[in-house]
Amino acid sequence: SREGLAEEQPAAYKDVDVVVDIVHRAGLSQKVARLRPLGVIKG
């Protein structure tokens, strides 16, 4: 469906690095590791 395609566009997602930085600076969490994605599984 068109709605499903819109949800899967890269622009629909926030940059995880930006989100982590904001949450860290707000004092809601601490950075403890940097992870690198290896792949995506859809099912």
C-alpha positions in Angstrom: 0.0 0.0 0.0 1.1 3.6 -0.4 1.0 4.1 3.4 3.3 1.2 3.9 5.8 2.6 1.3 5.7 6.0 3.0 6.6 4.3 6.3 9.6 2.6 4.8 11.2 5.7 3.2 14.6 6.5 4.7 13.3 10.0 5.4 10.7 8.6 7.7 13.4 7.6 10.2 15.4 9.9 12.5 19.2 9.6 12.5 20.0 7.4 15.5 23.2 9.3 16.3 21.3 12.5 16.7 18.7 10.9 18.9 21.4 9.3 21.1 23.2 12.6 21.5 20.1 14.5 22.5 19.1 11.8 25.0 22.6 11.8 26.4 22.8 15.6 26.7 19.4 15.7 28.4 20.8 13.3 31.1 18.3 10.6 30.3 21.0 8.0 29.4 24.7 7.4 29.2 26.6 6.3 26.1 28.3 3.0 26.8 29.0 1.6 23.4 28.9 2.4 19.7 27.2 -0.3 17.6 27.4 -0.9 13.9 24.5 -2.5 12.0 25.4 -5.6 10.1 22.2 -6.2 8.3 18.4 -6.0 8.2 15.9 -8.8 8.4 12.4 -8.3 7.4 9.7 -10.9 7.9 
